[in-house]
Amino acid sequence: MAVTSILLTVSALISVISLQGVLGGIVCENLPMEVCAFSVSSSGARCVLEKSILRDGNVQYECQSSDVIAEIIKEWIETEECMNACGVERMAVGMSTDALVDGRSTRKLCSPNCYNKCPNILELYFNLAAGEGIYLPRLCEAHRSGDRRMISEVISKSKSSLTAESFAVAPATIAFEDLKTYPASSPSAIAFGDLKISPVSSPSALGF
């Protein structure tokens, strides 16, 4: 099953690269559903996978442009390494803060391999968390310290129904002092203090 999924993803990526050559950029509506989630169009719009039930009962998936604009990256198909490191799925439907409720997902997002190396996914969840009144770097710091009081303080301002008990403590391996790293998928540096990164010119840096 895993091999089949990887082959389908690779096939979809080949189609994307071909489409990019023909159309001159990435358009969410032209992306195969297998690579829609967490992709960013050439215009900077984040792609979102939408699911609908047809009259005959069949499920239909469509890739659409969202109103969410990526600030630090454009024209991007997320790498398999980052999908795995951050614990997100290729077929994720919509955009939500559900990952912040699940302890395992939070540990993945706050892990060094995701937090330090996957700016596209981190920027998305940074903004989704901010929409709920949560400062993601502070939340990850709280998990790193294992201080549940700090976790409670971070999420107490949340606009959602998130609670401190919803979170499991992440491993204490993230260095937050002067956090600047060089992601494997991009030669640009990310600094979470100001969330600045040079845009990527091509999705060709895919690691399989």
PyMOL commands that set and color helices and strands:
alter all, ss='L'
color gray80, all
select helices_A, chain A and resi 2-23+28-30+33-35+80-86+98-101+103-110+112-115+119-131+136-145+148-155+164-166
alter helices_A, ss='H'
color red, helices_A
select strands_A, chain A and resi 45-53+59-69+180-181+190-191
alter strands_A, ss='S'
color yellow, strands_A
deselect
rebuild
show_as cartoon
